[in-house]
Amino acid sequence: MRIDIQSGDLADTAVQALLQEHLAGMAEHSPAESIHALPIAGLAADDISFWCAWLGPTLAGCGALKELTPEHGEIKSMRTAAECLRQGVAEALLQHIVEEAMRRGYRVLSLETGSGDAFQPAHRLYRKCGFDYCGPFGDYQPDPFSVFMRRSLSAVAPGRARRLAP
């Protein structure tokens, strides 16, 4: 089935439920002071774009892009719905976010995620898609419960975004 990615509606109850599941998952695997996931209201900020992935009528996942500077973006709130795992949803969302970052002319795309075993599938996906481990960026501080990753980007003209390549 085709994965359809569109701008996310933060007022949609299915979207809110997935974001609550995301926050609960973070709380299950990281101490409160090490959780950097945004609440729903935080995703509505002007410097954040938010998308949802759909498999037919099913909300399959979500992800966001935050502008840190005119040349640096941050991936936020990546989550795949439990019933849609291992169907390519996360990679499709990541590709969409990378292409949008390139379209905007960002030179760097960064992310923070957890360091525990529960986050290893995310680490593998990001590494597969060209992200490397790095130190804290933006306002982040070193934290044993956080992993920081980044990918250098080459800006492309609108409509000419390239496929992900490591």
C-alpha angles and dihedrals in degrees: 000000000000118000110228116201119197140157108289125242108220090195092061109107092219090054091047091050092051091049091049088051088051093052092045090051091052091050090050094055106030136043114255094253090056098051111106098169113127122241117235092265090053091057089059092066118124093243093057130080116196129198137184128208118218132195099199106303093342121101100229103176150323142223140173141208121215122195110228095172132345087272102035129065133181128213112229137180100010107175136156118204110249093241091053100051118133093020098105096261098127093046091049091050092046091050090050092050093047091049091049091049090051091047089054091052098247113163095198134034117194138180142185122214137160125285101216130099092267089065097052094097089056091049090052092049094049092047090048088053096052104270120138130199115262141161127275117300135193111003095338121120127205109281128172089219094055133075119196123205136176142184128202113229135203112219115236133189116269112278091021101085114148127231116261113276127173 
